[in-house]
Amino acid sequence: SCTMATAFLEKHRVPFESIDTSADPKAAQKMIELSGQQGGPVITVDDEVIVGFDARRLNELFGEPAPGQIFDVLIVGAGPAGLTAGEYCARKLLMTMIVSENIGGQALESWAIENYMGYRMVTGEDLMKKFEEQAKNLDLRLEIDQVTGIFGEGNLFLVKTLSGTTLQAKCLILAQGKRPRKLGVPGEEQYLGRGLSVCSTCDGPLFRAKKVAVVGGGNSALQTAIEMSGIAQSVSLIVRSTIRADPDYQKKVESKNNITVYLHSRVSTLHGGRFLTGITITDEKGGEQVVSADGVFVEIGWLPNTGLLGGFVELNKEKEIVVDINCHTSRKGVFAAGDVTSVKGKQIIIAAGEGAKAALEASEYVMKMGT
Ligand SMILES: Cc1cc2nc3c(=O)[nH]c(=O)nc-3n(C[C@H](O)[C@H](O)[C@H](O)COP(=O)(O)OP(=O)(O)OC[C@H]3O[C@@H](n4cnc5c(N)ncnc54)[C@H](O)[C@@H]3O)c2cc1C
């Protein structure tokens, strides 16, 4: 959300001062006092305090009205798939618009990417900055907003956004990725940003020398537990069944003396007042124990961002968009790429490649359609 807010303000040329609360405890305290919660970003505009990336409010304050033009291609999402698709479309001189909640997608959350060709090791933030810079050099419009609905009208598509805009396009590339799965316990929404986090990279430094818990047993959960063991006082790793992560991560977890692993356990209750103070975990026999934690990082998997589609295109049982080998969906003129699709590999290099493929198909579609 911090990156999204920064991208929005830069894009709309709003002068701002950025304060890194993870490096400045006094500023962190002030942020909590101002906003009554501990999640970033918190944006102050005159006397108004805006918590999180509130696209609707920021657009009301600083947004520009969208022109009533018809785009050749409208891309939903600016992760690796959407940005690559945008680059390819713009290079084909297609009038292209990307609408996205942020620039970079999930890749922003990776602190060490070692499998994107051309880089031995790069942080997700650095890699996505490079994607963004490359795309920005081209004649490509990028709006920070949330798509709330997509409809067909004649041979055009209408895309509605949270800030109240309706955009028109000849064809679409859906590249809206996926999002974290929820715990499904009472109080989850209430504690999000008040101890509960789905982004250890964003919120990890707030829990320096505190007790934290990480929920999940896959690569992301173990990565987070390892990272937090260097920041927090102690880490409780809560695993629903058994660990399903790469052996390298498992060995690292075993080597850390401040990580305690609870297998066959699920989070059943969140405790605290205004801020989270702990969790109850329940084992398979129904036995309960309270684990104290100032921060809980939820790393239990992801859901494709396809809720906004309704029955617009065919989805599989995992709710992913069904695509053929050339990124065509079940609807003519609608292409899809990356983690939101039925393509099995969920990786940056795959998402980027699929984005390029979708753009080439979109280009051919627009060319055949004529003006
Ligand atoms: C912690 C972590 C570590 C990872 N490490 C690696 C790694 O080392 N190597 C690797 O190859 N892969 C890694 N991945 C996976 C990789 O990040 C994803 O496969 C990749 O980002 C998928 O790209 P995408 O563009 O398809 O989707 P996403 O990255 O999910 O991007 C989707 C975009 O769509 C936007 N969006 C969603 N809904 C809407 C909406 N309604 N309206 C507007 N915009 C919307 C989102 O804000 C986002 O910008 C990691 C993922 C995570 C979470």
The ligand as an SDF file (V2000), in Angstrom:
LIG
                    3D

 53 58  0  0  0  0  0  0  0  0999 V2000
    6.3860  -13.1300   -0.8820 C   0  0  0  0  0  0  0  0  0  0  0  0
    6.4560  -13.5570   -2.3230 C   0  0  0  0  0  0  0  0  0  0  0  0
    7.6640  -13.9400   -2.8500 C   0  0  0  0  0  0  0  0  0  0  0  0
    7.7540  -14.3090   -4.2040 C   0  0  0  0  0  0  0  0  0  0  0  0
    8.9850  -14.6360   -4.7120 N   0  0  0  0  0  0  0  0  0  0  0  0
    9.1030  -14.9200   -6.0190 C   0  0  0  0  0  0  0  0  0  0  0  0
   10.3760  -15.1960   -6.5750 C   0  0  0  0  0  0  0  0  0  0  0  0
   11.4070  -15.1920   -5.8870 O   0  0  0  0  0  0  0  0  0  0  0  0
   10.4360  -15.4840   -7.9050 N   0  0  0  0  0  0  0  0  0  0  0  0
    9.3250  -15.5040   -8.7000 C   0  0  0  0  0  0  0  0  0  0  0  0
    9.4630  -15.7430   -9.9040 O   0  0  0  0  0  0  0  0  0  0  0  0
    8.1050  -15.2560   -8.2000 N   0  0  0  0  0  0  0  0  0  0  0  0
    7.9580  -14.9670   -6.8770 C   0  0  0  0  0  0  0  0  0  0  0  0
    6.7130  -14.7190   -6.3570 N   0  0  0  0  0  0  0  0  0  0  0  0
    5.5270  -14.8670   -7.2270 C   0  0  0  0  0  0  0  0  0  0  0  0
    5.3540  -13.6480   -8.1330 C   0  0  0  0  0  0  0  0  0  0  0  0
    5.4140  -12.4700   -7.3650 O   0  0  0  0  0  0  0  0  0  0  0  0
    4.0430  -13.7430   -8.8950 C   0  0  0  0  0  0  0  0  0  0  0  0
    4.0100  -14.9370   -9.6240 O   0  0  0  0  0  0  0  0  0  0  0  0
    3.8830  -12.5670   -9.8630 C   0  0  0  0  0  0  0  0  0  0  0  0
    3.9460  -11.3310   -9.1880 O   0  0  0  0  0  0  0  0  0  0  0  0
    2.5550  -12.6550  -10.6240 C   0  0  0  0  0  0  0  0  0  0  0  0
    2.4440  -11.5510  -11.4480 O   0  0  0  0  0  0  0  0  0  0  0  0
    1.0180  -11.0330  -12.0070 P   0  0  0  0  0  0  0  0  0  0  0  0
    1.3170   -9.7840  -12.7500 O   0  0  0  0  0  0  0  0  0  0  0  0
    0.3420  -12.1340  -12.6830 O   0  0  0  0  0  0  0  0  0  0  0  0
    0.1330  -10.7390  -10.7240 O   0  0  0  0  0  0  0  0  0  0  0  0
    0.3580   -9.8250   -9.4400 P   0  0  0  0  0  0  0  0  0  0  0  0
    1.7960   -9.6840   -9.1390 O   0  0  0  0  0  0  0  0  0  0  0  0
   -0.5460  -10.3900   -8.4010 O   0  0  0  0  0  0  0  0  0  0  0  0
   -0.1710   -8.4020   -9.8910 O   0  0  0  0  0  0  0  0  0  0  0  0
   -1.5520   -8.1620  -10.0360 C   0  0  0  0  0  0  0  0  0  0  0  0
   -1.8050   -6.6690  -10.0930 C   0  0  0  0  0  0  0  0  0  0  0  0
   -3.2010   -6.4500  -10.2850 O   0  0  0  0  0  0  0  0  0  0  0  0
   -3.6740   -5.4760   -9.3660 C   0  0  0  0  0  0  0  0  0  0  0  0
   -5.1010   -5.7280   -9.1110 N   0  0  0  0  0  0  0  0  0  0  0  0
   -5.7050   -6.7730   -8.5130 C   0  0  0  0  0  0  0  0  0  0  0  0
   -7.0330   -6.6170   -8.4920 N   0  0  0  0  0  0  0  0  0  0  0  0
   -7.2870   -5.4490   -9.1090 C   0  0  0  0  0  0  0  0  0  0  0  0
   -8.4620   -4.7230   -9.3940 C   0  0  0  0  0  0  0  0  0  0  0  0
   -9.6700   -5.1690   -9.0830 N   0  0  0  0  0  0  0  0  0  0  0  0
   -8.3380   -3.5440  -10.0250 N   0  0  0  0  0  0  0  0  0  0  0  0
   -7.1400   -3.0450  -10.3790 C   0  0  0  0  0  0  0  0  0  0  0  0
   -5.9830   -3.6870  -10.1300 N   0  0  0  0  0  0  0  0  0  0  0  0
   -6.0600   -4.8780   -9.5020 C   0  0  0  0  0  0  0  0  0  0  0  0
   -2.7930   -5.6870   -8.1500 C   0  0  0  0  0  0  0  0  0  0  0  0
   -2.7910   -4.5290   -7.3350 O   0  0  0  0  0  0  0  0  0  0  0  0
   -1.4360   -5.9470   -8.8150 C   0  0  0  0  0  0  0  0  0  0  0  0
   -0.7930   -4.7450   -9.1380 O   0  0  0  0  0  0  0  0  0  0  0  0
    6.6000  -14.3200   -5.0190 C   0  0  0  0  0  0  0  0  0  0  0  0
    5.3660  -13.9390   -4.4740 C   0  0  0  0  0  0  0  0  0  0  0  0
    5.2870  -13.5490   -3.1570 C   0  0  0  0  0  0  0  0  0  0  0  0
    3.9680  -13.1140   -2.5940 C   0  0  0  0  0  0  0  0  0  0  0  0
  1  2  1  0
  2  3  1  0
  2 52  2  0
  3  4  2  0
  4  5  1  0
  4 50  1  0
  5  6  2  0
  6  7  1  0
  6 13  1  0
  7  8  2  0
  7  9  1  0
  9 10  1  0
 10 11  2  0
 10 12  1  0
 12 13  2  0
 13 14  1  0
 14 15  1  0
 14 50  1  0
 15 16  1  0
 16 17  1  0
 16 18  1  0
 18 19  1  0
 18 20  1  0
 20 21  1  0
 20 22  1  0
 22 23  1  0
 23 24  1  0
 24 25  2  0
 24 26  1  0
 24 27  1  0
 27 28  1  0
 28 29  2  0
 28 30  1  0
 28 31  1  0
 31 32  1  0
 32 33  1  0
 33 34  1  0
 33 48  1  0
 34 35  1  0
 35 36  1  0
 35 46  1  0
 36 37  1  0
 36 45  1  0
 37 38  2  0
 38 39  1  0
 39 40  1  0
 39 45  2  0
 40 41  1  0
 40 42  2  0
 42 43  1  0
 43 44  2  0
 44 45  1  0
 46 47  1  0
 46 48  1  0
 48 49  1  0
 50 51  2  0
 51 52  1  0
 52 53  1  0
M  END
$$$$
